[in-house]
Amino acid sequence: MTIKVGDKLPQTTLRQITADGSKPVTTQEFFRGKKIVLFGLPGAFTPTCHKNHLPGFLTQEAAFKAKGVDEIAMTSVNDPFVLMEWSKATGSAGHIAFLSDGNADFAKALGLEFDASMGGLGVRSRRYSMLVEDGVIKKLNVEEAPGKAETSSAETLLKQL
């Protein structure tokens, strides 16, 4: 079943990218007591994710913070080493929290996984954006097609706040 507005995020462990490498962090720890914009995407360095989806959240960082958002975070079914390099390559380090969901446990728990095995990519996360307050989903935008970043864009979520 797909997660919906009003639901609490499922309890899983992700790997948060830090300046010192990656460290395990539970969803309960990361989202506790904060207002967080979270966006999920199929994969680092992939065309839509790299050129269309992530850049909007970086560009709109100040606008989100002006609306009371404590942090912007992203998650992807990539290993932490890939996400560390992607955060550096995009200039996002220190602006967006990168959360590795290497085994797709979080994506599956949300009901937002899809099978991209035919393209050699395995199980991936669907593209989405959400506003999470103290672990509870307040806004949720799920993209229907993996190659689009419109419904789940930073601009769409910002208009909803």
C-alpha positions in Angstrom: 0.0 0.0 0.0 1.3 3.5 -0.9 1.8 5.9 2.0 -0.6 8.9 2.1 -1.0 12.3 3.7 -1.6 11.9 7.4 0.5 8.8 7.7 3.6 8.5 9.9 6.8 7.7 8.0 7.8 4.0 8.4 10.6 3.2 10.7 13.7 2.3 8.6 17.4 3.0 8.7 19.0 5.0 5.9 22.7 6.1 5.5 23.1 9.9 5.9 26.0 11.4 3.9 28.2 13.6 6.1 31.5 15.3 5.7 33.1 12.3 7.4 31.4 9.7 5.2 28.1 8.0 5.8 26.4 7.1 9.1 23.2 5.1 9.8 20.2 7.2 10.8 16.7 6.0 11.5 13.7 7.8 10.0 12.5 8.4 13.6 15.8 10.1 14.5 16.1 12.2 11.3 12.5 13.5 11.2 11.8 13.9 14.9 10.7 17.4 15.8 11.5 19.0 12.5 9.7 20.3 9.4 11.5 18.6 6.5 11.0 18.7 2.7 11.9 15.2 1.4 12.1 14.3 -2.2 12.8 10.8 -3.6 14.2 10.0 -7.0 15.2 6.9 -9.0 18.9 7.5 -9.2 21.9 9.9 -8.8 23.4 11.2 -12.1 20.4 10.0 -14.1 19.2 12.6 -16.6 15.9 13.8 -15.1 17.2 13.5 -11.5 20.4 15.3 -12.2 19.2 18.1 -14.6 15.5 18.6 -13.6 14.6 17.3 -10.1 17.5 18.0 -7.7 18.4 21.4 -9.0 15.0 22.9 -8.2 15.3 22.0 -4.5 18.8 23.5 -4.3 17.6 26.7 -6.1 14.5 27.0 -3.8 16.4 26.4 -0.6 15.9 29.9 0.8 12.3 30.0 -0.2 11.6 26.7 1.6 13.5 28.0 4.7 11.4 31.2 4.6 8.3 29.0 4.9 9.6 27.5 8.1 11.2 24.4 6.6 14.1 23.2 8.9 15.8 21.0 6.3 15.7 19.7 2.7 16.5 16.1 2.3 16.6 13.6 -0.6 16.6 9.9 -0.8 17.6 7.5 -3.6 18.3 3.8 -4.1 22.0 4.4 -4.5 24.9 3.5 -2.3 26.3 6.2 0.0 29.5 6.6 -2.0 27.6 7.5 -5.1 25.4 9.9 -3.2 28.5 11.6 -1.6 30.0 12.2 -5.0 26.6 13.4 -6.4 26.2 15.9 -3.5 29.7 17.3 -4.4 29.1 17.3 -8.1 25.9 19.3 -7.8 27.1 21.7 -5.1 24.4 20.4 -2.8 26.7 19.3 0.0 25.7 21.4 3.1 22.4 22.4 1.5 20.5 19.2 1.0 20.7 16.1 3.3 21.5 13.1 1.2 20.0 9.8 2.5 21.0 6.6 0.9 18.4 3.9 0.6 20.7 1.3 -0.9 18.5 -1.7 -0.5 15.3 0.2 -1.3 13.9 -0.6 2.2 12.5 2.9 2.7 11.0 3.0 -0.9 9.4 -0.3 -0.3 8.1 0.6 3.1 6.5 3.7 1.6 5.0 1.6 -1.2 6.9 3.9 -3.7 9.3 1.5 -5.3 9.2 0.3 -8.9 11.1 -2.4 -10.8 13.5 -1.0 -13.3 15.2 -4.3 -13.9 14.4 -4.3 -17.6 16.8 -1.3 -17.9 19.4 -3.0 -15.7 18.7 -0.7 -12.7 17.0 -3.1 -10.3 14.4 -1.8 -7.8 14.3 2.0 -7.6 12.3 4.7 -5.8 9.5 6.4 -7.6 9.9 10.2 -7.9 8.1 12.1 -5.3 8.2 15.1 -3.0 6.7 15.6 0.4 6.5 17.8 3.4 7.1 15.9 6.7 6.4 17.4 10.1 7.7 15.5 13.1 7.6 12.3 11.0 4.0 12.8 9.7 3.4 13.4 6.0 1.6 16.7 5.5 1.9 17.0 1.6 2.7 14.3 -0.9 3.3 14.6 -4.6 4.1 11.4 -6.5 5.2 11.5 -10.2 3.4 9.1 -12.5 6.2 8.8 -15.0 9.8 8.3 -13.9 11.2 10.6 -16.6 9.1 13.6 -15.5 9.8 16.0 -12.6 6.7 18.2 -12.6 4.2 17.0 -10.0 7.1 16.3 -7.6 9.1 19.5 -8.4 10.3 21.9 -5.8 8.2 24.6 -7.4 5.0 22.5 -7.0 5.7 21.7 -3.3 6.7 25.3 -2.6 3.3 26.5 -3.9 1.6 24.1 -1.5 3.2 25.6 1.6 
